[in-house]
Amino acid sequence: MAVSAFRGTRLPLFHHSQFPVARTVSRTSKKMIGGRNLKCFVISAQYSQTQDLFTSRLQSQIEKLPKLVEDIVQTSINTGPRGVTRLVQGVQAFVGVGGEWLNDLSKSTSASGGLPSELQLGLLSPLYLRKLFERMGATYIKLGQFIASAPTLFPPEYVKEFQNCFDKAPPVPFEEIRKILQEDLGRPIESVYEYVDPTPIASASIAQVHGARLRGSQEDVVIKVLKPGIEDFLVADLNFIYVVARIFEFLSPEFSRTSLVGIVKDIRESMLEEVDFNKEAQNIESFKRYLETMGLTGQATAPRVYKYCSSRRVLTMERLYGVPLTDLDSIRSLVSSPENSLITALNVWFGSLLACESFHADVHAGNLWLLRDGRIGFLDFGIVGRISPKTWAAMEVFLASIATEEYESMASALIQMGATNRDVDAKAFAKDLEKMFSSIQELDTEIVVATARGTNSDTTAVAANVVMDERQMNALFLDLVRVSESYGLKFPREFALLLKQLLYFDRYTRLLAPNLNMLQDQRISIASNKRTNRYKDSFN
């Protein structure tokens, strides 16, 4: 774990276990020197070894200094003047949240009782850090969401708090969106689109989506547009975070054991991919090739990308019409068996884990639809995951062991999947896993039924939906990670991404197919080597 490891970090320089003590002295020496002299001799030996270790580490750090300076200078050059702007905004955000903390502190001080821990930690507490991130804008909101979705990397109290970090933002005026469209397309938008709805369909911290119609073909499309200035802020923020991580690792080598810089690089790569719509277009095309190769185009689809009117900041896609997999009433009006539709979605997604270059890593209800033609529509490929065959092989065993409650197999799979530098007691680990799973209460999934009577008729419309509690969903991650960490295991981020998608599907199962066991039902095919080889062979 990255951040949690910091809390127990001690400088390694003065760990007594690192310095062997001279425990044996020859009889002749004992005669020559008294007890006091012997004690002085031992202390002198310890001091000498400590000094040698200090000198060795100092020399090692000095050798790394030029590389650190070069890295910081190059990162600063890449950031440019935008770094100054973000610094000013950062100070303003810090002052704003600091004012909130001081106000809460004064109220708490005047009241009876002890000071809450969140006030004692100040702006480093989960609550105020989350507020600071939200004030800092898009980059830090995305970073907060990364923390919330990565319980394998961050402490549970921060994971829980950052689940409140919402990716919603007020819309950008359409004139600014029009300007970006014209700049990136290199021609008047009227020559490309017959019509663009100035009112956005959705507005998040990074992008805004508008409905439109193509000129000529008259096809309905959606246009995803990167908000102005977002990329500059993103680069400046991520570069700053990277420099801080590099300095931390330099000042305290203990931080390098937590892979802090590696985690920051992973975050930076993931977030920069999300704001490069060329990458998202590639993810969509890869998924569509997978569907074509596996003969699944009649069962599922993804929106077509119109490359001639797409760019790094603009993504024009086919507009798919359908309903989320949580809209039970609408689903029943489209298909006779909602359960079969869910099984199709599961098979397509499971198959993509190894048979596609990347898998869809955000299958919440807004991104997984039942279309009007009965197919499953996968939307928004901004967040994808990539998994190695070795990790998935362990994941398959893990999932099978959950279904059969074979905890020794589960422990073996997790040990194979996790990184550790020590031997793990598999039997003890299995017993702890059994205790954890037996204590987990079934996730509460509230099915809300709404009715409405028509104004001109006696008919009543009924709609059902699933109310999802993200806190409960992430509680599973946290419990599992907590037990595994006690055995020194650290899991790849893909593990958390996979589990989260499976929990989304579990929610859909409760609504659409209450009697279905998605891990044991014979109609559901988990990804296998045959499917993977079939996909790869088609491109050889």
C-alpha positions as CSV (number, residue, x, y, z in Angstrom):
1,M,0.0,0.0,0.0
2,A,1.2,3.4,-0.8
3,V,-0.3,5.9,1.7
4,S,-1.0,3.5,4.5
5,A,2.6,2.5,4.5
6,F,3.6,6.1,5.3
7,R,1.8,6.1,8.6
8,G,4.1,3.3,10.0
9,T,7.2,4.5,8.3
10,R,10.4,5.0,10.3
11,L,13.7,6.1,9.0
12,P,15.7,2.9,8.5
13,L,18.9,4.4,9.7
14,F,18.5,3.6,13.4
15,H,16.8,0.2,13.4
16,H,18.8,-1.7,15.9
17,S,18.3,-5.0,14.1
18,Q,20.4,-3.7,11.3
19,F,23.5,-3.4,13.4
20,P,25.0,-6.7,14.6
21,V,26.5,-6.4,18.1
22,A,29.9,-7.9,18.9
23,R,28.7,-10.7,21.2
24,T,31.8,-12.8,21.6
25,V,35.2,-11.8,22.8
26,S,38.2,-14.1,23.2
27,R,39.2,-15.0,26.8
28,T,42.6,-13.3,26.2
29,S,40.8,-10.1,25.3
30,K,38.6,-10.4,28.4
31,K,41.7,-10.5,30.6
32,M,43.3,-7.6,28.8
33,I,40.3,-5.3,29.1
34,G,37.8,-4.8,32.0
35,G,34.0,-4.9,31.8
36,R,33.8,-1.1,31.3
37,N,36.4,-1.2,28.5
38,L,34.5,-4.1,26.9
39,K,31.3,-2.1,26.9
40,C,33.1,0.8,25.4
41,F,34.5,-1.5,22.7
42,V,31.1,-2.8,21.8
43,I,29.6,0.8,21.6
44,S,32.6,1.8,19.5
45,A,32.0,-1.1,17.1
46,Q,28.3,-0.2,16.9
47,Y,29.1,3.4,16.2
48,S,31.6,2.5,13.5
49,Q,29.1,0.3,11.8
50,T,26.4,3.0,12.0
51,Q,28.8,5.5,10.6
52,D,29.7,3.2,7.7
53,L,26.0,2.6,7.0
54,F,25.2,6.3,7.1
55,T,28.2,7.1,4.8
56,S,27.1,4.4,2.4
57,R,23.5,5.6,2.2
58,L,24.6,9.2,2.0
59,Q,26.9,8.3,-0.9
60,S,24.1,6.5,-2.6
61,Q,21.7,9.5,-2.3
62,I,24.4,11.9,-3.5
63,E,24.8,9.7,-6.7
64,K,21.0,10.0,-7.3
65,L,20.9,13.8,-6.8
66,P,21.9,14.8,-10.4
67,K,19.1,12.5,-11.8
68,L,16.6,14.0,-9.4
69,V,17.6,17.6,-10.3
70,E,17.4,16.8,-14.0
71,D,14.0,15.2,-13.6
72,I,12.6,18.2,-11.7
73,V,14.1,20.7,-14.2
74,Q,12.7,18.8,-17.2
75,T,9.3,18.4,-15.5
76,S,9.2,22.2,-14.8
77,I,10.1,23.0,-18.4
78,N,7.3,20.7,-19.6
79,T,4.9,22.4,-17.2
80,G,5.7,26.0,-18.3
81,P,3.8,29.1,-17.2
82,R,0.6,27.2,-16.5
83,G,2.3,25.9,-13.3
84,V,2.2,29.5,-11.9
85,T,-1.5,29.8,-12.6
86,R,-2.2,26.5,-10.8
87,L,0.0,27.5,-7.9
88,V,-2.2,30.6,-7.4
89,Q,-5.4,28.6,-7.6
90,G,-3.9,26.0,-5.3
91,V,-3.2,28.7,-2.7
92,Q,-6.8,30.0,-3.0
93,A,-8.2,26.5,-2.5
94,F,-5.9,25.8,0.5
95,V,-6.9,29.1,2.1
96,G,-10.6,28.3,1.5
97,V,-10.5,24.9,3.0
98,G,-8.2,26.1,5.8
99,G,-10.8,28.6,6.7
100,E,-13.5,25.9,6.9
101,W,-11.2,23.9,9.2
102,L,-10.5,26.8,11.5
103,N,-14.2,27.6,11.7
104,D,-15.0,23.9,12.5
105,L,-12.2,23.9,15.0
106,S,-13.5,27.0,16.9
107,K,-17.0,25.4,17.1
108,S,-15.5,22.1,18.4
109,T,-13.3,23.9,20.9
110,S,-16.2,25.8,22.4
111,A,-18.2,22.6,22.7
112,S,-17.6,20.0,25.4
113,G,-15.7,16.8,24.7
114,G,-12.5,15.9,23.0
115,L,-11.3,17.2,19.6
116,P,-12.4,14.8,16.7
117,S,-9.6,13.1,14.9
118,E,-10.5,14.8,11.6
119,L,-9.9,18.2,13.2
120,Q,-6.6,17.0,14.8
121,L,-5.3,15.9,11.4
122,G,-6.2,19.3,9.9
123,L,-6.1,19.4,6.1
124,L,-4.5,16.0,5.9
125,S,-7.7,14.3,7.3
126,P,-9.8,12.5,4.7
127,L,-12.7,15.0,5.0
128,Y,-10.7,18.2,4.5
129,L,-8.4,16.6,1.9
130,R,-11.4,15.6,-0.1
131,K,-12.8,19.1,0.1
132,L,-9.4,20.5,-1.0
133,F,-9.4,18.2,-4.0
134,E,-12.9,19.3,-5.0
135,R,-11.9,23.0,-4.8
136,M,-8.7,22.2,-6.9
137,G,-10.9,21.0,-9.8
138,A,-10.8,18.4,-12.5
139,T,-7.4,16.8,-11.9
140,Y,-7.9,16.4,-8.2
141,I,-11.5,15.2,-8.6
142,K,-10.2,12.5,-10.9
143,L,-7.4,11.7,-8.4
144,G,-10.0,11.5,-5.6
145,Q,-12.0,9.0,-7.7
146,F,-8.8,7.0,-8.4
147,I,-8.3,6.8,-4.6
148,A,-11.9,5.7,-4.1
149,S,-11.6,3.0,-6.7
150,A,-8.2,1.7,-5.5
151,P,-8.6,0.2,-2.0
152,T,-5.5,-2.0,-2.8
153,L,-3.4,1.1,-2.7
154,F,-4.8,3.6,-0.2
155,P,-5.9,3.5,3.5
156,P,-9.6,2.6,4.0
157,E,-10.6,5.9,5.7
158,Y,-9.4,7.8,2.6
159,V,-11.1,5.3,0.2
160,K,-14.4,5.7,2.0
161,E,-14.2,9.5,2.1
162,F,-13.3,10.0,-1.5
163,Q,-16.3,8.0,-2.6
164,N,-18.0,11.3,-2.1
165,C,-15.9,12.9,-4.7
166,F,-18.4,13.4,-7.6
167,D,-17.4,14.0,-11.2
168,K,-20.0,16.7,-11.9
169,A,-19.4,20.2,-13.0
170,P,-21.4,23.1,-14.4
171,P,-21.6,23.2,-18.2
172,V,-19.3,25.3,-20.3
173,P,-21.1,27.9,-22.5
174,F,-21.7,26.5,-25.9
175,E,-19.7,29.3,-27.6
176,E,-16.6,28.0,-26.0
177,I,-17.5,24.4,-27.1
178,R,-18.1,25.7,-30.6
179,K,-14.6,27.3,-30.7
180,I,-12.9,24.0,-29.7
181,L,-14.9,22.2,-32.4
182,Q,-14.0,24.6,-35.1
183,E,-10.3,24.7,-34.0
184,D,-9.9,20.9,-34.0
185,L,-12.0,20.2,-37.1
186,G,-10.3,22.9,-39.1
187,R,-13.6,24.1,-40.7
188,P,-16.9,25.6,-39.7
189,I,-19.0,23.2,-37.7
190,E,-22.0,23.8,-40.0
191,S,-20.1,22.0,-42.8
192,V,-19.8,18.9,-40.6
193,Y,-23.0,18.9,-38.5
194,E,-26.4,19.9,-39.7
195,Y,-27.4,20.5,-36.1
196,V,-25.7,20.6,-32.7
197,D,-27.8,20.9,-29.6
198,P,-26.4,23.8,-27.5
199,T,-27.7,22.2,-24.3
200,P,-25.4,19.5,-23.2
201,I,-26.6,15.9,-22.5
202,A,-24.0,15.7,-19.7
203,S,-21.3,17.8,-18.2
204,A,-18.4,16.3,-16.1
205,S,-15.2,17.8,-14.8
206,I,-13.2,17.0,-17.9
207,A,-15.6,16.7,-20.8
208,Q,-19.0,17.8,-22.0
209,V,-21.4,15.8,-24.3
210,H,-23.7,17.3,-26.9
211,G,-26.3,15.7,-29.2
212,A,-25.9,16.4,-32.9
213,R,-26.8,15.3,-36.5
214,L,-24.3,14.8,-39.2
215,R,-24.6,16.8,-42.4
216,G,-25.3,14.6,-45.4
217,S,-25.9,11.2,-43.8
218,Q,-28.4,12.6,-41.4
219,E,-27.1,10.2,-38.7
220,D,-27.7,11.1,-35.0
221,V,-24.4,11.4,-33.1
222,V,-23.1,12.6,-29.8
223,I,-20.0,14.8,-29.5
224,K,-17.7,14.5,-26.5
225,V,-15.7,17.7,-26.2
226,L,-12.7,18.3,-23.8
227,K,-13.4,21.4,-21.7
228,P,-11.2,24.4,-22.4
229,G,-8.0,24.6,-20.3
230,I,-8.4,21.2,-18.7
231,E,-5.4,19.6,-20.4
232,D,-3.1,22.4,-19.2
233,F,-4.3,22.1,-15.7
234,L,-4.0,18.4,-15.8
235,V,-0.4,18.4,-17.0
236,A,0.6,21.1,-14.4
237,D,-1.1,19.2,-11.6
238,L,0.3,15.8,-12.4
239,N,3.8,17.1,-12.9
240,F,3.6,18.8,-9.5
241,I,2.4,15.6,-7.9
242,Y,5.2,13.6,-9.6
243,V,7.9,16.0,-8.5
244,V,6.7,15.8,-4.9
245,A,6.7,12.0,-5.0
246,R,10.3,12.1,-6.4
247,I,11.4,14.4,-3.6
248,F,9.8,12.2,-1.0
249,E,11.5,9.1,-2.2
250,F,14.9,11.0,-2.3
251,L,14.6,12.3,1.2
252,S,13.4,9.0,2.6
253,P,14.4,5.8,0.8
254,E,11.8,4.0,2.8
255,F,9.2,5.6,0.5
256,S,10.6,3.8,-2.5
257,R,9.5,0.5,-1.0
258,T,5.9,1.8,-1.2
259,S,6.4,2.4,-5.0
260,L,5.1,5.9,-4.6
261,V,6.6,7.2,-7.8
262,G,5.3,4.1,-9.6
263,I,1.8,4.7,-8.4
264,V,1.9,8.4,-9.4
265,K,3.2,7.4,-12.9
266,D,0.2,4.9,-13.1
267,I,-2.2,7.7,-12.1
268,R,-0.7,10.1,-14.6
269,E,-0.7,7.6,-17.4
270,S,-4.4,6.7,-16.7
271,M,-5.6,10.2,-16.5
272,L,-3.7,11.5,-19.5
273,E,-5.2,8.6,-21.5
274,E,-8.7,9.7,-20.4
275,V,-8.3,13.2,-21.8
276,D,-6.8,12.0,-25.1
277,F,-9.9,11.1,-27.1
278,N,-7.7,9.4,-29.7
279,K,-7.0,6.8,-27.0
280,E,-10.7,6.4,-26.3
281,A,-11.4,6.0,-30.0
282,Q,-8.8,3.2,-30.1
283,N,-10.3,1.5,-27.1
284,I,-13.7,1.5,-28.9
285,E,-12.3,0.2,-32.2
286,S,-10.5,-2.5,-30.3
287,F,-13.7,-3.6,-28.6
288,K,-15.6,-3.6,-31.9
289,R,-12.9,-5.7,-33.5
290,Y,-13.3,-8.2,-30.6
291,L,-17.1,-8.3,-31.2
292,E,-16.6,-8.9,-34.9
293,T,-13.9,-11.6,-34.5
294,M,-15.9,-13.5,-31.9
295,G,-19.2,-13.2,-33.9
296,L,-20.9,-11.2,-31.2
297,T,-22.1,-8.2,-33.3
298,G,-25.7,-9.5,-33.2
299,Q,-25.6,-9.6,-29.4
300,A,-23.7,-6.5,-28.4
301,T,-22.2,-3.3,-29.8
302,A,-20.3,-0.1,-29.1
303,P,-20.8,3.3,-30.8
304,R,-19.2,3.8,-34.2
305,V,-16.5,6.5,-34.1
306,Y,-16.5,9.0,-37.0
307,K,-12.8,9.7,-37.4
308,Y,-13.2,12.5,-39.9
309,C,-14.8,14.6,-37.3
310,S,-12.8,13.4,-34.3
311,S,-9.5,14.5,-32.7
312,R,-7.6,14.5,-29.5
313,R,-10.2,16.9,-28.0
314,V,-13.3,16.0,-29.9
315,L,-14.9,12.6,-30.2
316,T,-17.9,12.2,-32.5
317,M,-19.7,8.9,-32.0
318,E,-22.9,7.1,-33.2
319,R,-25.8,7.9,-30.9
320,L,-27.2,4.7,-29.4
321,Y,-30.7,4.6,-28.1
322,G,-31.7,2.4,-25.2
323,V,-32.2,2.1,-21.5
324,P,-29.8,1.3,-18.6
325,L,-29.8,-2.2,-17.3
326,T,-31.5,-1.0,-14.1
327,D,-34.7,0.2,-15.8
328,L,-36.6,-3.0,-15.4
329,D,-40.0,-1.8,-16.8
330,S,-38.4,-0.5,-20.0
331,I,-36.3,-3.6,-20.4
332,R,-39.4,-5.8,-20.2
333,S,-41.0,-3.7,-23.0
334,L,-38.0,-4.4,-25.2
335,V,-37.2,-8.1,-24.6
336,S,-39.2,-11.1,-23.3
337,S,-36.4,-12.3,-21.0
338,P,-34.3,-9.7,-19.1
339,E,-32.3,-12.6,-17.7
340,N,-31.1,-13.6,-21.1
341,S,-30.0,-10.0,-21.8
342,L,-28.0,-10.0,-18.6
343,I,-26.4,-13.3,-19.5
344,T,-25.4,-11.8,-22.9
345,A,-23.8,-8.8,-21.2
346,L,-21.9,-11.0,-18.8
347,N,-20.6,-13.3,-21.6
348,V,-19.5,-10.4,-23.8
349,W,-17.7,-8.7,-20.9
350,F,-16.1,-11.8,-19.5
351,G,-14.9,-12.7,-23.0
352,S,-13.3,-9.3,-23.5
353,L,-11.0,-9.7,-20.4
354,L,-8.5,-11.7,-22.4
355,A,-9.8,-11.7,-25.9
356,C,-9.6,-8.0,-26.3
357,E,-6.7,-5.6,-25.8
358,S,-8.5,-3.9,-22.9
359,F,-11.7,-4.4,-21.0
360,H,-14.4,-1.9,-20.1
361,A,-13.6,-0.9,-16.5
362,D,-16.7,1.2,-15.7
363,V,-19.8,-0.7,-16.4
364,H,-22.2,1.3,-14.2
365,A,-25.8,1.7,-15.3
366,G,-25.0,4.8,-17.4
367,N,-22.5,2.9,-19.5
368,L,-24.3,-0.4,-20.0
369,W,-27.6,-0.3,-21.9
370,L,-30.1,-2.5,-23.5
371,L,-30.7,-1.0,-26.9
372,R,-34.0,-0.7,-28.7
373,D,-32.9,-3.6,-31.1
374,G,-32.3,-5.9,-28.1
375,R,-28.5,-5.8,-28.2
376,I,-26.3,-4.8,-25.3
377,G,-24.7,-1.4,-25.7
378,F,-21.3,-0.7,-24.1
379,L,-20.7,3.1,-23.8
380,D,-17.9,5.4,-22.7
381,F,-14.5,3.7,-23.0
382,G,-12.6,6.4,-21.2
383,I,-11.7,4.0,-18.4
384,V,-10.4,0.6,-19.4
385,G,-8.2,-2.0,-17.8
386,R,-5.7,-4.4,-19.0
387,I,-5.0,-7.8,-17.4
388,S,-2.3,-10.3,-17.9
389,P,-3.2,-14.0,-18.5
390,K,-1.4,-14.9,-15.3
391,T,-3.5,-12.5,-13.2
392,W,-6.7,-13.6,-14.9
393,A,-5.8,-17.3,-14.3
394,A,-5.6,-16.5,-10.6
395,M,-8.7,-14.4,-10.8
396,E,-10.7,-17.3,-12.3
397,V,-9.6,-19.6,-9.4
398,F,-10.5,-16.8,-6.9
399,L,-14.0,-16.4,-8.4
400,A,-14.6,-20.1,-8.5
401,S,-13.6,-20.5,-4.9
402,I,-16.0,-17.8,-3.8
403,A,-18.8,-19.7,-5.5
404,T,-17.8,-23.0,-3.8
405,E,-16.6,-21.5,-0.6
406,E,-13.2,-23.2,-0.9
407,Y,-11.0,-20.9,1.1
408,E,-7.7,-22.7,0.7
409,S,-8.1,-22.3,-3.1
410,M,-9.0,-18.7,-2.6
411,A,-6.0,-18.1,-0.5
412,S,-3.7,-19.8,-3.1
413,A,-5.2,-17.7,-5.9
414,L,-4.7,-14.4,-4.0
415,I,-1.1,-15.4,-3.1
416,Q,-0.4,-16.0,-6.8
417,M,-2.0,-12.7,-7.8
418,G,-0.4,-10.5,-5.1
419,A,3.1,-9.2,-4.9
420,T,5.0,-10.1,-1.7
421,N,8.5,-10.4,-0.5
422,R,7.9,-13.0,2.2
423,D,6.5,-16.5,2.6
424,V,2.7,-16.6,3.3
425,D,1.1,-19.0,5.6
426,A,-1.6,-20.2,3.2
427,K,-3.6,-22.2,5.8
428,A,-3.8,-19.3,8.2
429,F,-4.6,-17.0,5.4
430,A,-7.5,-19.3,4.3
431,K,-8.9,-19.3,7.8
432,D,-8.9,-15.5,8.0
433,L,-10.6,-15.3,4.6
434,E,-13.3,-17.7,5.8
435,K,-13.9,-15.6,8.9
436,M,-14.1,-12.5,6.8
437,F,-16.6,-13.9,4.3
438,S,-18.7,-15.5,6.9
439,S,-19.0,-12.1,8.7
440,I,-19.9,-10.1,5.6
441,Q,-23.5,-9.4,5.4
442,E,-25.3,-9.5,2.1
443,L,-25.1,-6.2,0.3
444,D,-28.3,-4.2,0.6
445,T,-29.7,-3.5,-2.8
446,E,-32.9,-1.5,-2.6
447,I,-35.3,-2.0,-5.5
448,V,-37.4,1.1,-5.8
449,V,-40.7,0.8,-7.7
450,A,-42.3,4.0,-9.0
451,T,-45.9,4.2,-10.4
452,A,-47.5,6.9,-12.4
453,R,-51.1,7.0,-13.8
454,G,-51.5,8.4,-17.3
455,T,-53.4,11.7,-17.6
456,N,-55.7,10.6,-20.5
457,S,-56.1,6.9,-19.5
458,D,-56.5,4.6,-16.6
459,T,-53.2,2.8,-17.4
460,T,-50.5,2.9,-14.8
461,A,-46.7,2.9,-15.7
462,V,-44.4,0.9,-13.4
463,A,-40.7,1.4,-13.3
464,A,-38.2,-0.3,-11.1
465,N,-34.6,0.7,-10.4
466,V,-31.7,-0.3,-8.2
467,V,-30.4,2.0,-5.6
468,M,-26.7,1.3,-5.4
469,D,-24.7,2.0,-2.2
470,E,-21.1,2.6,-3.3
471,R,-19.9,2.5,0.3
472,Q,-21.2,-1.0,0.8
473,M,-19.7,-2.1,-2.5
474,N,-16.3,-0.8,-1.5
475,A,-16.5,-2.3,1.9
476,L,-15.9,-5.7,0.3
477,F,-12.7,-4.4,-1.2
478,L,-11.5,-2.9,2.0
479,D,-12.1,-6.1,4.1
480,L,-10.4,-8.3,1.6
481,V,-7.4,-5.9,1.2
482,R,-7.1,-5.5,5.0
483,V,-6.9,-9.3,5.5
484,S,-4.5,-9.8,2.6
485,E,-2.2,-6.9,3.6
486,S,-1.7,-8.5,7.0
487,Y,0.0,-11.3,5.1
488,G,2.2,-8.8,3.1
489,L,0.2,-9.1,-0.1
490,K,-0.2,-6.2,-2.5
491,F,-2.6,-6.6,-5.5
492,P,-2.4,-4.9,-8.9
493,R,-4.9,-2.1,-9.5
494,E,-6.7,-4.3,-12.1
495,F,-7.8,-6.6,-9.3
496,A,-9.9,-3.8,-7.7
497,L,-11.2,-2.8,-11.2
498,L,-12.3,-6.3,-11.9
499,L,-14.0,-6.8,-8.6
500,K,-15.9,-3.5,-8.9
501,Q,-17.3,-4.5,-12.3
502,L,-18.3,-7.9,-10.9
503,L,-20.2,-6.1,-8.1
504,Y,-21.9,-3.9,-10.7
505,F,-23.1,-7.1,-12.5
506,D,-24.1,-8.6,-9.1
507,R,-26.5,-5.6,-8.7
508,Y,-27.9,-6.1,-12.2
509,T,-28.4,-9.8,-11.4
510,R,-30.5,-9.0,-8.2
511,L,-32.8,-6.9,-10.3
512,L,-33.0,-8.8,-13.7
513,A,-32.4,-12.4,-12.6
514,P,-32.7,-12.9,-8.9
515,N,-32.2,-16.7,-9.1
516,L,-29.0,-16.5,-11.3
517,N,-25.6,-17.4,-9.9
518,M,-23.3,-15.7,-12.4
519,L,-20.2,-17.6,-11.2
520,Q,-21.8,-21.1,-11.5
521,D,-24.5,-20.8,-14.2
522,Q,-23.4,-23.0,-17.2
523,R,-24.8,-20.4,-19.6
524,I,-22.1,-18.0,-18.6
525,S,-18.7,-18.5,-20.1
526,I,-15.7,-17.2,-18.2
527,A,-12.8,-16.1,-20.5
528,S,-10.7,-19.1,-21.5
529,N,-7.5,-19.7,-23.5
530,K,-9.5,-21.0,-26.5
531,R,-11.3,-17.8,-26.9
532,T,-8.1,-15.8,-26.5
533,N,-6.2,-17.9,-29.0
534,R,-9.1,-17.6,-31.5
535,Y,-8.9,-13.8,-31.3
536,K,-5.1,-13.7,-31.6
537,D,-5.0,-16.2,-34.5
538,S,-7.4,-14.0,-36.5
539,F,-4.8,-11.2,-36.6
540,N,-1.8,-13.5,-37.5
